[in-house]
Amino acid sequence: MTAPSKAPQNGKADSVNRKLMQRVRAALLDSGAEEELWAEALASVVHVLNRSPKAGLGLTPLEAVTGRGLNGSGFRVWRSRAWALETKKQQRKLEPRTDVGRFVGYTVGGKAYRVLDNGTNKVFERRDVLMEEKQAKAESSGDGSSAGPQLTMTADSDKKGGMDE
């Protein structure tokens, strides 16, 4: 048994938990999601980390446990807009055949996605989902290089000796 909040005893566990929560916080802030979705964000972060290569291993933790190779084609941008096809039993002749929502995770032990319904605010699981994934784009230099975002100066800033704020 270890004493709570003692770094020498809980160092590794505290470090892992801190890193997980930093990634959850980043996912929530980046997507503009509500804090109530923290558990869905945490499950998605763990899902992706278990399927990401680790330094020194040369393979993913899931490959180390199962011995099977994985492909990353199923990864999606968290909280992207999603259209989930309703099952044949739920479809009616003249009603929409999809439910619109936001992607919030992956099913445990399955090959489906978890989607937050826009209307009811409830999470459901579906396999047939179309997603609109938007990538964040930084302003790059005009010469075609990938130097990253550029700071801009105006004529007024030359007189002051500084940059725009």
Secondary structure, DSSP 8 states (H G I E B T S, - for coil): ---TT-HHHHHHHHHHHHHHHHHHHHHHHHHT--GGGHHHHHHHHHHHHHTS--TTTSS-HHHHHH------TT---TT-EEEEE--TTT--TTS-SEEEEEEEEE-TTSS-EEEEETTT--EEEESSEEEE---------TTS----------HHHHHHTS---
